[in-house]
């Protein structure tokens, strides 16, 4: 409105309103002085001030201090006494500030959302456990998956019969060793599951100097990368829905994660494969794509009315719960800080998986995932079928 007032003398009121998208009727209504509110005329049927005080004293008396107004009303009627209507009792109490929740309702404290940023692989991992259906009702297997949020690579997986902190502890220890993680350089994020918040896993993180992060209670959006990976898995055309046993499940997941890491073009990383980004080959691959586009543009420039085509580039940084832009101080790639704990944003929604799925005879699954396949007893050791 102030902008309209400032430019209307020079261009006219109608032109100013049209340029700024302001309705002239709205402008006139807001410019018009508001009439003063008239004092409300007291109802002739309303209780007098002394009557309202007597009603309030009655409700606050020792006899009725813990009794609802409807019960007070009924009790007094049984004694041949009428004071006022139930609604009037509530109105009098509301005016005195005496109506509120009297039960001891638990107040959940405000939980600060986790804010994580990764500018390269091996800075922030996200892990979760999902259930997969077994051979019959009420039989479930547990799939542990660890995802690097920058490269989207499933750096490890494990299928077990139970959800166990001991299994998770050994599995994570093996993954950290296999990836060659430098102490103090990694943050691992997870939801608030039993295994994730267990003392066993917490002590492991302290031993390996790994920063840990957890989602807020009852907020699934705080773990978006793991949830997105599970959706890609369970919505894929090759997913069978259930497994006859651990051996069949491990065979399938070995093929699936080999396809996911080595062949799946992920929309969040410029349609590169997670393994390509994780291994530091992304720039070379994108430059090769750009050379193909440049050559075709040189040969047929008339086909590109928008100018030379450009291949999508990798994001400089990926986030979990990115704060407002005004609080961010983005850095250039040369000034990247070493700590991954910072501001964050949820990942863009991944495109639906392509029809190409895990091959019938694929390459073996990542060693760190297969070697950590666990028995229900809690022992973690390679299995005979995994070596094949």
N, C-alpha and C positions, 0 to 999 in steps of 0.2 A: 504494500500500500504506500509506503514511503517513496518507493521508486516511481510509482505512478504520479504521485504528487510532485516529484522533482522534475519530471520530464514533460508533464502535461502542458505547462504554460508555453512550451516551445513547439510541440508537435500536435497538441490538441488532446483532449481527454479520450475520445474514441480511438485514436491511433495508439495512444499510450496503453490503453487497456487491451487492445488487440495484440500489440507487440509483446506484452508481458503476460498474456493469458489470464487477465483478471476480468471478471464480470462487472459491468458497470452497475448493475443492480446491487451486487455485493458491496462495491465501493460506496455507493450512495447510502446503503444501510449502515455501514460502519462509520461514515462521516456524520450521520444524523445523531444528535445528542440523545442519549438514552433517558427516557422519562424516569423520574425518581420513583422508587418502589413505595407504594402506599403501605402504610402501617396496616397490618392485618387486623380486621375487626374481630374482637373476641366473640366466640360463640356464646349465645345466651344460655345454652344448655351445658356449657363447660363448668367444671368444678371451680369453686373459688379457691383462692390461695390457701386459706386455712384448711379447706377440705382436702386439697392435694397434700398438704403437710400431714394431715391425719392419716391419709391412705399410705403415705410413705412410712410413717412411724409404725403403722400396723404391719406392713410387709417386713419392716426391719426389726420387729419385736422378736424376742427370744422364741416365742411360740411358732412364728411363721418364717423365721429367717432362712430356713432350709427347705421351704415348701414352695412349690411352683404356684404362680398366681391362679391357675385353674383349680388347683386343689384348695387354695385359700377361699376362692369364691364358693366352691361347693361346701366346704366346711362351715362357712358363715351362714349359708342358706339353711343348712341343717339346724343351725342355732337360731333361725328366724331373724337373721341379720343380713341386710343388704347395704353394701357400701358403695360399690360402683361396678361397672362392667369389667370383664377381664381385659379387654382392649384398653380401657382407661387405666387399669393398673399398670400395664406394660408401658403406656404412654407416659405416665407419671415417673415410673422407674427409669425410662430412657432419658427423660429430661434431667434426671438427677445423676445420670451416668452409672446406674446400678444394673444395667443389662449387659452381660458379657458371658463368655465361655467360662464356666466355673470348674470344669473338669481339668485334671492334670494332663493336658494334651502335650505330647512331646513336640518340641520345636527343633526341627532339623537345622543345624548351623549351616551357614553358607560355606560351600567348599570351593576353593579357587580352582578353576579348570587347569589342567596341565597344559603347558605351552612349550612345545618342542620344535626345533628346526634342524634339518639336516641339509648340508651343502655338498655332501659327497657320500659315497657308500661307506659302510662300517662306522657310521656316527650314531644313528638311531635305529634300533630294531624294535619291532612290535611282535608280540606273540600272544597266542590264544589257544584254547582247547575247544574243539567242537565234537559233538557226538555224531557217530555214524551208525546206522541201523545194522544189527546183527542178523543171525539166521532166523530168529523167532521173536515173538513179542517180549518186551521188557528186557531184551538183550541188546546192549549198546557197546560199541567200541569207542575209544577216545583218541582223536587225532590231534596231536600237538604240531603246530606250525609256527615257525619263526620267519618273519618277513623283514627285509631291509627296506625302510620306507623310501629311501632315495632311489634305489635301483629297482624296487619292487620284486627283487629276487627272493624266492623261498630258500633261505640259506640252510634250512634244515627242517625235517619233519619226523614224526614218530607216531606209530599206531600201537596202542596198548589196550589192554583189557580194563584198566582202571585209571582214574585220575589220581596221581600220586605226587607228592612233593619230592620224594626221593628220586622218582623217575625224572621229574623235571630238572632237578638239581644236576644229575649226572648228564642229562641230555644237553643242558645249557653249557656245562663245563666242556663237553666234547666239541660243541659248536664254536665256542670262543677259541679253543685251541686250534681247530681246523682252519678257522678264518684268520688266525694270526693277529688277534686283536691286541693292540697296545694298551697297557694299563692306563686307566683314566681317560680313555678316548671314546668310550661307548656308553650310551644310555639305552636301557631296555624298558619299553613301555608295555603295560598289560592292563587288563581290567582287574576287578577286585575279587577274582575267584579264589577258592581255597588254596590251591597250589601256588597261585601267583603271590599271595600275601603270606605264605608260610614262612616260618622262622628258618627253615632249611634253605630256601631259596634266598632269603634276605642275607643270611650269613655267607652264602656263596658270592653274592654281589659285593659284600664287604671284602671278602678275601681277594677277589679279582679286580677290585677298584672299579666297579661298574655302577653308574648312577641308575637308580630305579625310579620309575614313574608309574602312577596308577590312575585309572579313570575315576571320575566322580561316581558316587553311588547312584545306581539306576540310570546311568547316562551311557548308552551304547555308542553314541557318536564320538566319544572320546577315544575309541579304538578303531578308527575307520579303515585303516589299511588291512588289518586282519579280517575284519568283517567283509571287506570287498573281495579279498582273496577267497574266503569261504563261499561267497556268492558265485564267483567265477567257477569254483570247483563244483558246487552242487547244482548249478544251472547248466552245466555243460552237457551236451547231448550224450556223451559217453558214460556219464555217471550212472552206475547201476541202481542206486537207491538203497541197496542192502548187500551184505556180504555174508557168505556161508561160514567164514572164519577169518582169523587174523592173517593167515597165509594169503588168501585171496585178496584181502584188503591191501596188504603190503605190496602185492604184485601190481595192483591197479594204481595205487598212489605213487609207486616208483615210476611207472610209465607217465602218469599225469604230470608230476612235478618236473620230470625231465622235459616233457613237452612245454610246460608252462615257463620254465627258465630258459630253454634253448630255442624255442620256435614261436611262442606266443608274442605277437606284436601288441604292446601295451599302449593304450591311448595316452596315459599320463606321462609317458617318457618318450614322446615323439614317435610312437609306433616302432620303437626298437625292442629287442628282446631284453628281459631282465638280466640275463647273463652278460650281454654285450655291455650294458651300462655298468654292471657290477665289476667287470674286469677292466674297465677303463678304455674300452674300444669305441665308445659312443661317438667321439669327435671324428674319428677316421671314417666310421660308417656314414655319418651325416655328410661329411665332405664328399664321399663317393656318390651319395645320392644327389648332392648339389651339382656335381660334375655331369651327371646324366641329364639333369634338368637344363643345365647351361648348354650342353651340346644340342639338345632338342630345340631349345630356344634359338640358338644360332642358326639352325637348319630351317626352322619354321617360325620366325618371329611374329608372323601375321596371326598365328593361332592364340596368342597370349595378349589379349586386349588390355589387360591390367598391368602389363610390364613383365619383366623376367620373373619366372616362378621361383619361390623360395621354399626350401624344405623346412619343416618345423624344427625348432631347436629344443634342447633339453631345458627344463626349468632350472634356474640358478639355485633355488632352494625349495624344499617342500616342508609342509607344516602339519602340525596337529594343533588345532585351536589357535589359529592366527588371531592376534588382537587387532584392534583398530589400527588402520594405516597411520594415523597421527602419532601412534606410540612406537612405530617401527623406525629404525634407523638402518636402512638397507645398505649393504656394503658391496663393493665391487668384488669380483672373484679373487682378485689379488689380495684383498684385505679380509679374507674370511677368517673369522675367529676360530679358535681351536675347540671351544666348548660347544656341543650341540644343543645345550639347554637354552632356549630363547623363545621368541615369539613364534606363533604357529597358526596354521590354517588347515582345514580339512582338505583332503585331496579331491580333485575333480572326479566326477563319476566316470567310471571306466566304461568304454563301449562294450556291447555284448560280445561274447567270445565268438570267434569265427567258426565256421563249420569244420575246419581242420582240427582234429583232436589228437590225442596221444596215439602214436602209431602202434600197430599190433606187435611189432618187434622194434622197440625203441632202445635208445642208449640207456645204460644203467642210471638209476637215480643218484642224486648227490651223495657222495660217500658219507658225509657227516650225518645225513638223515637216515640212511639205511643201516649204517654201523651202529646206530643208537637205538635200534628196534628193541623194545623191552618186553620182558616176560611179566605176567601178573604178579610174580613173587617180588618184584622190585629190582631184580638183578638186571643190569644192562650189559648186553654182550651181543656180538654178531651171531646171526642164525645161519644154518647151513644153506637154506634156500636164498638168503640174501647175497651170498657170495657168487651166485650164478648170474 
